[in-house]
């Protein structure tokens, strides 16, 4: 998508899980940051928050810039509205996901997520 000109990726989610699996905030944020960095675009991820019957959602709503910095993040269990200034740059060269063309991104992602030496 980014290689074809996308500047923002919207990710709607529903991470409502059983309580013993519900704290996925850190994993969700690292995945969102990886998508932002590897594609050179802003990721806006919206998640549900709170309790629904036997299920729980901490809420992993984030706005992450193309360098992986979290611009805004929701508080756990709170319905929240996130606002951040973003500057989509349509004419900026997009990285796009192509491991053959950018193995440094793949290596950095693996080192970050899996602590590969």
C-alpha positions in Angstrom: 0.0 0.0 0.0 2.7 2.5 1.0 4.7 1.7 -2.2 1.6 2.7 -4.1 1.2 6.0 -2.4 -0.7 5.3 0.9 0.4 7.7 3.7 -1.8 6.5 6.6 -2.9 2.9 7.5 -6.1 2.6 9.6 -6.3 -0.6 11.7 -9.7 -1.2 13.4 -9.4 -4.0 15.9 -11.5 -5.8 18.5 -9.0 -7.3 21.0 -11.8 -8.4 23.4 -10.4 -11.7 24.9 -10.7 -13.9 28.0 -9.0 -12.2 31.0 -5.9 -14.4 31.0 -5.1 -13.4 27.4 -6.5 -9.8 27.4 -3.3 -7.8 28.0 -2.1 -7.6 24.4 -1.4 -3.9 24.4 2.4 -4.2 24.2 2.3 -6.8 21.4 -0.3 -4.8 19.5 1.8 -1.6 19.8 5.0 -3.3 18.7 3.2 -4.8 15.7 1.6 -1.4 14.8 5.0 0.3 15.1 6.6 -2.4 12.9 4.0 -1.7 10.2 4.6 2.0 10.4 8.4 1.7 10.2 8.6 -0.9 7.5 6.2 1.0 5.2 7.1 4.6 6.1 3.5 5.6 7.0 1.4 6.7 9.9 -0.6 3.9 11.6 -3.8 4.7 13.3 -5.1 1.7 15.3 -8.5 1.8 17.0 -9.5 -0.8 19.6 -12.4 -1.5 21.9 -11.9 -1.0 25.7 -13.6 -2.3 28.7 -15.5 -5.4 29.7 -18.1 -7.3 27.7 -19.5 -10.3 29.6 -16.7 -12.7 30.3 -14.3 -10.8 27.9 -11.9 -8.0 28.6 -10.2 -5.4 26.3 -7.5 -3.2 27.7 -7.7 -1.0 24.6 -4.7 -0.9 22.3 -5.6 2.3 20.4 -2.5 4.1 19.1 -1.3 6.7 16.6 2.2 5.8 15.5 4.4 7.9 13.2 6.5 6.5 10.3 9.5 6.3 12.5 7.7 4.1 15.1 7.2 6.9 17.7 3.9 6.7 19.6 2.2 10.1 19.1 -0.9 9.2 21.2 -2.0 6.1 23.1 -5.2 5.3 25.0 -5.3 4.5 28.7 -6.2 0.9 29.7 -9.9 0.1 30.0 -10.9 3.7 29.1 -13.0 4.8 26.1 -10.8 7.5 24.7 -10.5 9.9 21.8 -7.0 10.3 20.5 -5.9 13.4 18.6 -2.5 13.9 17.1 -1.1 16.1 14.4 0.2 14.0 11.5 1.7 15.2 8.3 1.0 12.8 5.4 3.6 13.4 2.7 2.2 12.1 -0.5 5.3 12.9 -2.5 7.7 11.3 0.0 9.4 8.2 -1.2 7.7 5.3 0.6 9.7 2.3 1.8 7.0 -0.3 1.2 7.3 -3.9 2.4 9.8 -5.7 0.2 12.5 -7.7 2.2 14.5 -8.2 -1.0 14.9 -4.4 -1.3 15.2 -3.5 2.4 16.7 -6.3 4.5 17.7 -3.8 7.2 14.1 -3.3 8.1 13.5 -7.1 8.4 16.6 -7.5 10.5 15.7 -4.6 12.8 12.1 -5.9 13.2 13.4 -9.4 14.1 15.9 -8.1 16.6 13.2 -5.9 18.2 10.5 -8.6 18.4 12.5 -11.7 18.9 15.7 -10.5 20.5 17.7 -12.1 17.7 21.5 -11.5 18.0 
